[in-house]
Amino acid sequence: MEAVIEVKGMAHSFGDEAVLKDINMEIGRGEIYGLLGPSGAGKTTLVKMIVGIMEADTGEAWVEGVKMPSLEQMRKVGYMAQSDALYSELSARENLEFFASIYGLKSRKRKERIEDVMRVVGLTEHMDKPVRNYSGGMKRRLSLAIALLHEPDVLILDEPTVGIDPVLRQSIWAELYRWKDKGGSIIVTTHVMDEADKCDRLAMLRDGYVIASGTPIELKQQADVDSIEEAFLAYGGARS
Ligand SMILES: Nc1ncnc2c1ncn2[C@@H]1O[C@H](COP(=O)(O)OP(=O)(O)OP(=O)(O)O)[C@@H](O)[C@H]1O
C-alpha cells in the first residue's frame, strides 16, 4: 500500500497530561480510515497534528511524502474541525466565496464548485441565508461543504455527522465513498459505531494509544463479537 498519510511515533502532552503516547498509522489512497474513541481519547489532537495546525512534542505526520506542518501541503488537505469556523454575519455563499479565494479557485470553477458542494450537503436552498440563522446541523453541513470545496487529495473530518439527520448522513457517506473512489484519502473521527462500520479500516484509540486497528470485519472477528461496539469493549476501550 502506498501511504498517503503517515503518522510515526507521535506523542504529545498538555502540561502533565499525556494525550498521545505512541501513535503510528498509515492511510492509503482511496481509503476511509476511522478514528474511534471515547471523548478525551485524543482524536482531535491527533487530526490537528496531521493537518499541520499543531505540532507534536515528538513524532511526525507526513502527507503525500511531505512532513507536516507545511503550508503548501495544507492546501491539499480539506479539514473540517469539530467546532465550525464560519463567518456568521455572512451568507453561506459568501463564506464559500471567501474560502474559495483563499484556495485560489478561479471564478468559473469557483461558481461550479460552490454549487456542487452545496448540493452534496443539501443546502442549495439556503445558499443566501446569513449563517447566524443556520441551525447547528446546517452549520456542520456548511463546514463540510467548505472542506470539500477545493477538491483536496486528503480529507480530514472531525465528527462530520454530529447533529445531522440519518437521511443526510447517508448522503454525506455516499459522497465520501465517491471521493474515495476517485482516489481520495479520508480520515474521519467518530463516536458513532455504525459509522465506524462504514470505514475501510479503523484505529481504536484510548488514553493516547491505538488499542486495536484493522478492518471492521477483522476487528470483530479477532474479538469474536458481532458489533464494533462490542469489539471496542473487548479491546479495552471502555473508560476505567
Ligand atoms: N489546548 C489544550 N490544552 C490543554 N488540554 C487539552 C487541549 N486540547 C485538548 N486537551 C486535552 O487533551 C485530551 C484529548 O482531547 P481531544 O480533544 O484530542 O480528545 P477527543 O478524543 O477528540 O475527544 P472528543 O471526542 O470529546 O472530541 C483531553 O483530556 C483534553 O482536555
The ligand as a Tripos MOL2 file, in Angstrom:
@<TRIPOS>MOLECULE
LIG
   31    33     1     0     0
SMALL
NO_CHARGES

@<TRIPOS>ATOM
      1 N1         -5.3270   23.0320   24.0500 N.pl3     1 LIG1
      2 C1         -5.4340   22.1540   25.0520 C.ar      1 LIG1
      3 N2         -4.9240   22.4350   26.2640 N.ar      1 LIG1
      4 C2         -4.9870   21.5500   27.2790 C.ar      1 LIG1
      5 N3         -5.5710   20.3330   27.1810 N.ar      1 LIG1
      6 C3         -6.1060   19.9990   26.0070 C.ar      1 LIG1
      7 C4         -6.0720   20.8930   24.8740 C.ar      1 LIG1
      8 N4         -6.6700   20.2710   23.8330 N.ar      1 LIG1
      9 C5         -7.0640   19.0600   24.2910 C.ar      1 LIG1
     10 N5         -6.7240   18.8880   25.5780 N.ar      1 LIG1
     11 C6         -6.9670   17.6730   26.3890 C.3       1 LIG1
     12 O1         -6.4740   16.5590   25.6650 O.3       1 LIG1
     13 C7         -7.3240   15.4350   25.8300 C.3       1 LIG1
     14 C8         -7.7210   14.9130   24.4600 C.3       1 LIG1
     15 O2         -8.5520   15.8640   23.8360 O.3       1 LIG1
     16 P1         -9.0900   15.6490   22.3600 P.3       1 LIG1
     17 O3         -9.9630   16.8210   22.0650 O.co2     1 LIG1
     18 O4         -7.9610   15.3810   21.4520 O.co2     1 LIG1
     19 O5         -9.9680   14.3220   22.5350 O.3       1 LIG1
     20 P2        -11.0810   13.7110   21.5850 P.3       1 LIG1
     21 O6        -10.8140   12.2520   21.5190 O.co2     1 LIG1
     22 O7        -11.1020   14.4440   20.2980 O.co2     1 LIG1
     23 O8        -12.4110   13.9950   22.4070 O.3       1 LIG1
     24 P3        -13.8940   14.3370   21.8600 P.3       1 LIG1
     25 O9        -14.4090   13.0710   21.2460 O.co2     1 LIG1
     26 O10       -14.6320   14.7380   23.0850 O.co2     1 LIG1
     27 O11       -13.7430   15.4420   20.8800 O.co2     1 LIG1
     28 C9         -8.4850   15.8900   26.7010 C.3       1 LIG1
     29 O12        -8.2550   15.4850   28.0160 O.3       1 LIG1
     30 C10        -8.4430   17.3960   26.5830 C.3       1 LIG1
     31 O13        -8.9170   18.0030   27.7580 O.3       1 LIG1
@<TRIPOS>BOND
     1     1     2 1
     2     2     3 ar
     3     2     7 ar
     4     3     4 ar
     5     4     5 ar
     6     5     6 ar
     7     6     7 ar
     8     6    10 ar
     9     7     8 ar
    10     8     9 ar
    11     9    10 ar
    12    10    11 1
    13    11    12 1
    14    11    30 1
    15    12    13 1
    16    13    14 1
    17    13    28 1
    18    14    15 1
    19    15    16 1
    20    16    17 2
    21    16    18 1
    22    16    19 1
    23    19    20 1
    24    20    21 2
    25    20    22 1
    26    20    23 1
    27    23    24 1
    28    24    25 2
    29    24    26 1
    30    24    27 1
    31    28    29 1
    32    28    30 1
    33    30    31 1
@<TRIPOS>SUBSTRUCTURE
     1 LIG1         1 GROUP 0 **** ****
